[in-house]
């Protein structure tokens, strides 16, 4: 090979190395518009719309059509189906719709672009929701239905909660159920309500009971609720036997009321014994 041919070959190799053919081979890309940002960042209060722009760059020699959607946070695009000509960039505005129930703190979303062949490209969006963090919940609509206790939990705060439940039940002759606090397998977002069931397979057949639920969560969230229930085997006996069972249940309820009244009087007597009752009569005299 002559020296001239060798120089031409070396020049051609250098030219090929300098040509951005790798970019074309990689295909189209998606990224935040302007500033060389690797990800999106947005900050705002619950219920506020936040705007930005995403770019789809097509360095190839043929046009491409992509469809846009988002996961994690509600995002509205100016156009969800975008045709990008060869060696062209398309800029698509979008709005981040911060939910009114969004908890203060950091949240993550993903903007996804997908072409007709199924190829996807993604870019992350970091959202910081401003506002005070408040942990609060209530336990409501407690009821006893045979072998189960039903109730509802409501997140009244601004932070997601993982609640703990403790259950205590007493009958005429003492404690029937004493379940220490345990973490429930649920996640309760702000403003959400959950209907839950607590099993009670070994409930009494004949008794008058008081059920006490205590629910707690991180951040000081706490609430309690009580419900009374009567257990009687109404369907087990018919006719006179049924009347006898009903009478027994009535006697059981009366016995429980008497025990409560006796306990209350005992407590009042103890208080009077420890702290003699005195009363000051108002004479109506002024200063």
Sine and cosine of phi, psi and omega as CSV:
sin_phi,cos_phi,sin_psi,cos_psi,sin_omega,cos_omega
0.00,0.00,0.75,-0.66,-0.04,-1.00
-0.95,0.32,0.30,-0.96,0.01,-1.00
-0.90,0.43,-0.56,0.83,0.01,-1.00
-0.92,0.40,-0.68,0.73,0.02,-1.00
-0.91,0.42,-0.60,0.80,0.00,-1.00
-0.90,0.43,-0.65,0.76,0.01,-1.00
-0.90,0.44,-0.65,0.76,0.01,-1.00
-0.90,0.43,-0.65,0.76,0.03,-1.00
-0.90,0.44,-0.69,0.72,0.02,-1.00
-0.90,0.44,-0.62,0.78,0.02,-1.00
-0.91,0.42,-0.65,0.76,0.02,-1.00
-0.91,0.42,-0.66,0.75,0.04,-1.00
-0.90,0.43,-0.64,0.77,0.03,-1.00
-0.90,0.43,-0.63,0.78,0.02,-1.00
-0.91,0.41,-0.66,0.75,0.03,-1.00
-0.90,0.43,-0.62,0.79,0.01,-1.00
-0.92,0.40,-0.53,0.85,-0.02,-1.00
-0.99,0.13,-0.27,0.96,-0.02,-1.00
-0.98,0.18,0.76,-0.65,-0.07,-1.00
-0.98,0.21,0.86,0.50,0.03,-1.00
-0.95,0.30,-0.40,0.92,-0.01,-1.00
-0.91,0.42,-0.59,0.81,0.00,-1.00
-0.90,0.44,-0.69,0.73,0.01,-1.00
-0.90,0.44,-0.58,0.81,-0.01,-1.00
-0.93,0.36,-0.51,0.86,-0.02,-1.00
-0.95,0.31,-0.41,0.91,0.00,-1.00
1.00,0.05,-0.24,-0.97,-0.09,-1.00
-0.96,0.28,0.37,-0.93,-0.03,-1.00
-0.71,-0.71,0.30,-0.95,0.06,-1.00
-0.77,-0.64,0.68,-0.74,-0.08,-1.00
-0.31,-0.95,0.30,-0.96,0.12,-0.99
-0.88,0.47,0.55,-0.83,-0.02,-1.00
-0.99,0.17,0.79,-0.62,0.13,-0.99
0.97,0.26,0.52,-0.86,0.14,-0.99
0.98,0.21,0.00,1.00,0.01,-1.00
0.88,0.47,0.54,0.84,-0.02,-1.00
-0.96,0.27,0.73,-0.69,0.06,-1.00
-0.97,0.24,-0.49,0.87,0.01,-1.00
-0.63,-0.77,0.23,-0.97,0.12,-0.99
-1.00,0.08,0.49,-0.87,0.12,-0.99
-0.67,-0.74,0.75,-0.66,0.00,-1.00
-0.65,-0.76,0.47,-0.88,0.01,-1.00
-0.57,-0.82,0.70,-0.72,0.02,-1.00
-0.07,-1.00,0.12,-0.99,0.01,-1.00
-1.00,0.08,0.35,-0.94,0.06,-1.00
-0.83,0.55,0.69,-0.72,0.02,-1.00
1.00,0.02,-0.03,1.00,-0.02,-1.00
-0.99,-0.13,0.60,-0.80,0.09,-1.00
-1.00,0.03,0.70,-0.72,0.01,-1.00
-0.85,-0.52,0.71,-0.71,-0.12,-0.99
-0.90,-0.44,0.52,-0.85,0.06,-1.00
-0.34,-0.94,-0.07,-1.00,-0.05,-1.00
-0.67,-0.74,0.68,-0.74,0.06,-1.00
-0.92,-0.38,0.60,-0.80,-0.03,-1.00
-0.92,-0.40,0.69,-0.73,0.13,-0.99
-0.92,-0.39,0.90,-0.43,-0.05,-1.00
-0.96,-0.27,0.78,-0.62,-0.02,-1.00
-0.88,-0.47,0.99,-0.12,-0.01,-1.00
-1.00,0.06,0.04,1.00,-0.08,-1.00
-0.99,0.14,0.01,-1.00,-0.04,-1.00
-1.00,-0.09,0.15,0.99,0.00,-1.00
-0.69,-0.73,0.48,-0.88,0.00,-1.00
-0.94,0.35,0.36,-0.93,0.01,-1.00
-0.63,-0.77,0.59,-0.80,0.06,-1.00
-0.89,-0.45,0.80,-0.60,-0.02,-1.00
-0.84,-0.55,0.45,-0.89,0.10,-1.00
-0.91,-0.41,0.64,-0.77,-0.09,-1.00
-0.94,-0.35,0.65,-0.76,0.19,-0.98
-0.45,-0.89,0.17,-0.99,-0.05,-1.00
-0.74,-0.67,0.44,-0.90,0.07,-1.00
-0.81,-0.59,0.52,-0.86,0.09,-1.00
0.99,-0.14,-0.67,0.74,-0.04,-1.00
-0.63,-0.78,0.62,-0.78,0.04,-1.00
-0.89,0.45,0.85,-0.52,0.02,-1.00
-0.75,-0.66,0.73,-0.68,0.02,-1.00
-0.93,-0.36,0.85,-0.53,0.00,-1.00
-1.00,-0.08,0.54,-0.84,0.07,-1.00
-0.89,0.45,-0.50,0.87,0.05,-1.00
-0.46,-0.89,0.81,-0.58,-0.03,-1.00
-1.00,-0.02,-0.31,0.95,0.06,-1.00
-0.89,-0.46,0.92,-0.40,-0.14,-0.99
-0.84,-0.55,0.78,-0.62,0.10,-0.99
-0.98,-0.18,0.86,-0.51,-0.06,-1.00
-0.93,-0.36,0.91,-0.41,0.02,-1.00
-0.89,0.45,0.20,-0.98,0.01,-1.00
-0.88,0.48,0.62,-0.78,0.04,-1.00
0.78,0.62,0.69,0.72,-0.04,-1.00
-0.67,-0.74,0.40,-0.92,0.07,-1.00
-0.87,-0.49,0.70,-0.72,0.06,-1.00
-0.92,-0.39,0.75,-0.66,0.03,-1.00
-0.96,-0.28,0.84,-0.55,-0.07,-1.00
-0.88,-0.48,0.92,-0.39,0.08,-1.00
-0.92,0.39,0.47,-0.88,0.08,-1.00
-0.53,-0.85,0.30,-0.95,0.00,-1.00
-0.83,-0.56,0.79,-0.61,0.11,-0.99
-1.00,0.04,0.89,-0.46,-0.01,-1.00
-0.99,-0.10,1.00,-0.08,-0.03,-1.00
-0.93,0.37,0.88,-0.48,-0.04,-1.00
-0.87,0.50,0.56,-0.83,0.03,-1.00
-0.91,0.42,-0.38,0.92,0.00,-1.00
-0.99,-0.14,0.17,0.99,-0.04,-1.00
-0.91,0.42,0.71,-0.70,0.01,-1.00
-0.97,0.23,0.63,-0.78,0.08,-1.00
-0.85,0.52,0.59,-0.81,-0.02,-1.00
0.80,-0.60,-0.23,-0.97,-0.08,-1.00
-1.00,-0.05,0.69,-0.73,0.04,-1.00
-0.75,-0.66,0.43,-0.90,-0.05,-1.00
-0.82,-0.58,0.67,-0.74,0.09,-1.00
-0.75,-0.66,0.23,-0.97,0.03,-1.00
-0.72,-0.70,0.78,-0.62,0.12,-0.99
-1.00,-0.07,0.80,-0.60,-0.09,-1.00
-0.88,-0.48,0.75,-0.66,0.12,-0.99
-0.90,-0.44,0.69,-0.73,-0.08,-1.00
-0.65,-0.76,0.74,-0.67,0.02,-1.00
-0.99,-0.13,-0.03,-1.00,-0.09,-1.00
-0.92,0.39,-0.42,0.91,0.00,-1.00
-0.99,0.13,-0.13,0.99,-0.02,-1.00
0.99,-0.14,-0.03,1.00,0.01,-1.00
-0.95,0.32,0.69,-0.73,-0.02,-1.00
-0.85,-0.53,0.50,-0.87,0.16,-0.99
-0.67,-0.74,0.60,-0.80,-0.09,-1.00
-0.76,-0.65,0.36,-0.93,0.14,-0.99
-0.57,-0.82,0.66,-0.75,-0.09,-1.00
-1.00,0.06,0.43,-0.90,0.08,-1.00
-0.77,-0.64,0.84,-0.54,0.05,-1.00
-0.99,-0.16,0.83,-0.55,-0.01,-1.00
-0.88,-0.47,0.79,-0.61,0.10,-0.99
-0.94,-0.33,0.89,-0.45,0.01,-1.00
-1.00,-0.06,0.84,-0.54,-0.02,-1.00
-1.00,0.06,0.30,-0.95,0.01,-1.00
0.76,-0.64,0.32,-0.95,-0.01,-1.00
-0.95,0.32,0.56,-0.83,0.07,-1.00
-1.00,-0.03,0.82,-0.57,-0.03,-1.00
-0.72,-0.70,0.81,-0.58,0.06,-1.00
-0.97,-0.23,0.89,-0.46,0.00,-1.00
-0.41,-0.91,0.62,-0.79,0.05,-1.00
-0.48,-0.88,0.29,-0.96,0.08,-1.00
-0.72,-0.69,0.50,-0.87,0.12,-0.99
-0.92,-0.38,0.80,-0.60,-0.17,-0.98
-0.70,-0.71,0.26,-0.97,0.14,-0.99
0.80,0.61,0.75,0.67,0.04,-1.00
-0.97,0.24,0.72,-0.69,0.01,-1.00
-0.50,-0.87,0.46,-0.89,0.05,-1.00
-0.94,-0.35,0.82,-0.57,0.02,-1.00
-0.81,-0.59,0.99,0.10,0.02,-1.00
0.89,0.46,-0.94,-0.34,-0.08,-1.00
-1.00,-0.07,0.40,0.92,0.03,-1.00
-0.48,-0.88,0.48,-0.88,0.07,-1.00
-0.91,-0.41,0.84,-0.54,0.01,-1.00
-0.96,-0.27,0.52,-0.85,0.00,-1.00
-0.31,-0.95,0.19,-0.98,0.02,-1.00
-0.79,-0.62,0.65,-0.76,0.08,-1.00
-0.93,-0.38,0.70,-0.72,0.00,-1.00
-0.80,-0.60,0.80,-0.59,0.07,-1.00
-0.99,0.12,0.95,-0.31,-0.03,-1.00
-1.00,-0.10,0.06,1.00,-0.05,-1.00
-0.96,-0.27,-0.39,-0.92,-0.05,-1.00
-0.87,-0.49,0.12,0.99,-0.01,-1.00
-0.83,-0.55,0.55,-0.83,0.09,-1.00
-0.89,0.45,0.57,-0.82,-0.07,-1.00
-0.81,-0.59,0.60,-0.80,0.19,-0.98
-0.90,-0.43,0.99,-0.11,-0.17,-0.99
-0.97,0.23,0.38,-0.93,0.15,-0.99
-0.89,-0.45,0.59,-0.81,-0.06,-1.00
-0.83,-0.56,0.71,-0.70,0.16,-0.99
-0.84,-0.55,0.65,-0.76,-0.06,-1.00
-0.80,-0.60,0.73,-0.68,0.05,-1.00
-0.68,-0.74,0.73,-0.68,0.01,-1.00
-0.70,-0.72,0.68,-0.73,0.03,-1.00
-0.81,-0.58,0.57,-0.82,0.06,-1.00
-0.90,-0.43,-0.27,-0.96,-0.03,-1.00
-0.87,0.48,-0.62,0.78,-0.09,-1.00
-0.96,-0.27,0.33,0.95,0.10,-1.00
0.81,-0.58,-0.35,-0.94,-0.10,-0.99
-0.95,0.32,0.74,-0.67,0.06,-1.00
-0.95,-0.31,-0.49,0.87,-0.10,-0.99
-0.53,-0.85,0.77,-0.64,0.00,-1.00
-0.56,-0.83,1.00,0.06,-0.02,-1.00
-0.98,-0.21,0.87,-0.50,-0.01,-1.00
-0.93,0.36,0.32,-0.95,-0.06,-1.00
-0.84,0.54,0.73,-0.68,0.08,-1.00
-0.68,-0.73,0.49,-0.87,-0.02,-1.00
-0.97,0.24,0.79,-0.61,0.03,-1.00
-0.98,0.17,0.59,-0.81,-0.04,-1.00
-0.99,0.16,0.78,0.62,-0.02,-1.00
-0.68,-0.74,0.42,-0.91,0.14,-0.99
-0.88,-0.47,0.81,-0.58,-0.10,-1.00
-0.93,-0.36,0.98,-0.20,0.01,-1.00
-0.94,0.34,0.31,-0.95,0.03,-1.00
-0.85,0.53,0.69,-0.72,0.05,-1.00
0.98,0.20,0.01,1.00,-0.05,-1.00
-1.00,-0.10,0.46,-0.89,0.03,-1.00
-0.86,-0.51,0.70,-0.72,0.03,-1.00
-0.83,-0.56,0.71,-0.71,0.13,-0.99
-0.99,-0.13,0.84,-0.54,-0.10,-1.00
-0.80,-0.60,0.30,-0.95,-0.01,-1.00
-0.75,-0.67,0.72,-0.69,0.07,-1.00
-0.94,-0.35,0.89,-0.46,-0.03,-1.00
-0.94,0.35,0.55,-0.83,0.07,-1.00
-0.61,-0.79,0.94,0.33,-0.10,-0.99
-0.93,0.36,-0.45,0.89,-0.06,-1.00
-0.97,-0.24,0.61,0.79,0.01,-1.00
-0.92,0.40,0.38,-0.93,-0.02,-1.00
-0.94,0.35,0.41,-0.91,0.05,-1.00
-1.00,0.07,-0.58,0.82,-0.04,-1.00
-0.63,-0.77,0.96,-0.28,-0.03,-1.00
-0.13,-0.99,0.30,-0.95,0.16,-0.99
-0.90,-0.43,0.89,-0.46,-0.19,-0.98
-0.84,-0.54,0.42,-0.91,0.17,-0.99
-0.89,-0.46,0.80,-0.59,-0.01,-1.00
-0.95,-0.32,0.73,-0.68,-0.07,-1.00
-0.81,-0.58,0.87,-0.49,0.04,-1.00
-0.96,-0.29,0.70,-0.72,0.08,-1.00
-0.81,-0.58,0.82,-0.57,-0.02,-1.00
-0.86,-0.51,0.74,-0.67,0.03,-1.00
-0.74,-0.68,0.28,-0.96,0.07,-1.00
-0.40,-0.92,0.20,-0.98,0.00,-1.00
-0.88,0.47,0.45,-0.89,0.00,-1.00
1.00,0.07,0.12,0.99,0.04,-1.00
1.00,-0.01,0.10,1.00,0.03,-1.00
-0.91,0.42,0.71,-0.70,-0.11,-0.99
-0.32,-0.95,0.64,-0.77,0.11,-0.99
-0.33,-0.95,0.41,-0.91,0.02,-1.00
-0.73,-0.68,0.38,-0.93,0.05,-1.00
-0.46,-0.89,0.51,-0.86,-0.03,-1.00
-0.77,-0.63,0.48,-0.88,0.10,-1.00
-0.48,-0.87,0.57,-0.82,0.06,-1.00
-0.96,-0.27,0.54,-0.84,-0.02,-1.00
-0.57,-0.82,0.44,-0.90,0.03,-1.00
-0.85,-0.53,0.79,-0.62,0.05,-1.00
-0.96,-0.29,0.79,-0.62,0.06,-1.00
-0.44,-0.90,0.69,-0.72,-0.02,-1.00
-0.98,0.20,0.92,0.38,-0.09,-1.00
-0.88,0.48,-0.58,0.82,-0.06,-1.00
-1.00,0.04,-0.08,1.00,-0.09,-1.00
-0.98,0.20,-0.51,0.86,-0.07,-1.00
-0.77,-0.64,0.64,-0.76,0.01,-1.00
-0.92,-0.40,0.17,-0.99,0.09,-1.00
0.87,0.49,-0.75,-0.66,-0.05,-1.00
-0.90,0.43,-0.59,0.81,0.03,-1.00
-0.88,0.47,-0.62,0.78,0.03,-1.00
-0.90,0.43,-0.66,0.75,0.03,-1.00
-0.89,0.46,-0.62,0.78,0.03,-1.00
-0.90,0.44,-0.67,0.74,0.02,-1.00
-0.90,0.45,-0.67,0.74,0.01,-1.00
-0.89,0.46,-0.65,0.76,0.03,-1.00
-0.91,0.42,-0.63,0.77,0.04,-1.00
-0.89,0.46,-0.68,0.73,0.02,-1.00
-0.89,0.46,-0.65,0.76,0.02,-1.00
-0.89,0.46,-0.68,0.73,0.05,-1.00
-0.88,0.47,-0.59,0.81,0.01,-1.00
-0.90,0.43,-0.67,0.74,0.02,-1.00
-0.90,0.43,-0.68,0.73,0.01,-1.00
-0.89,0.45,-0.64,0.77,0.03,-1.00
-0.88,0.48,-0.66,0.75,0.00,-1.00
-0.91,0.42,-0.67,0.74,0.03,-1.00
-0.89,0.46,-0.65,0.76,0.03,-1.00
-0.90,0.43,-0.66,0.75,0.03,-1.00
-0.88,0.47,-0.65,0.76,0.04,-1.00
-0.89,0.45,-0.72,0.69,-0.01,-1.00
-0.89,0.46,-0.67,0.74,0.02,-1.00
-0.90,0.44,-0.66,0.75,0.01,-1.00
-0.91,0.42,-0.64,0.77,-0.01,-1.00
-0.91,0.42,-0.67,0.74,0.01,-1.00
-0.91,0.42,-0.61,0.80,0.04,-1.00
-0.89,0.46,-0.69,0.73,0.02,-1.00
-0.90,0.44,-0.65,0.76,0.01,-1.00
-0.91,0.41,-0.64,0.77,0.02,-1.00
-0.90,0.44,-0.64,0.77,0.03,-1.00
-0.89,0.46,-0.66,0.75,0.00,-1.00
-0.91,0.41,-0.67,0.74,0.02,-1.00
-0.90,0.43,-0.59,0.81,0.00,-1.00
-0.92,0.38,-0.61,0.79,-0.03,-1.00
-0.98,0.17,-0.59,0.80,-0.06,-1.00
-0.78,-0.63,1.00,-0.08,0.00,-1.00
-0.82,0.57,0.67,-0.74,-0.06,-1.00
-0.98,0.18,0.79,-0.61,0.07,-1.00
-0.78,-0.63,0.49,-0.87,0.00,-1.00
-0.68,-0.73,0.75,-0.66,0.02,-1.00
-0.99,-0.17,0.81,-0.59,-0.02,-1.00
-1.00,0.10,0.73,-0.69,0.03,-1.00
-0.99,0.12,0.81,-0.59,-0.06,-1.00
-1.00,-0.02,-0.29,0.96,-0.01,-1.00
1.00,0.05,0.03,1.00,0.02,-1.00
-0.95,0.33,0.64,-0.77,0.02,-1.00
-0.96,-0.26,0.23,-0.97,0.02,-1.00
-0.99,0.11,0.00,0.00,0.00,0.00
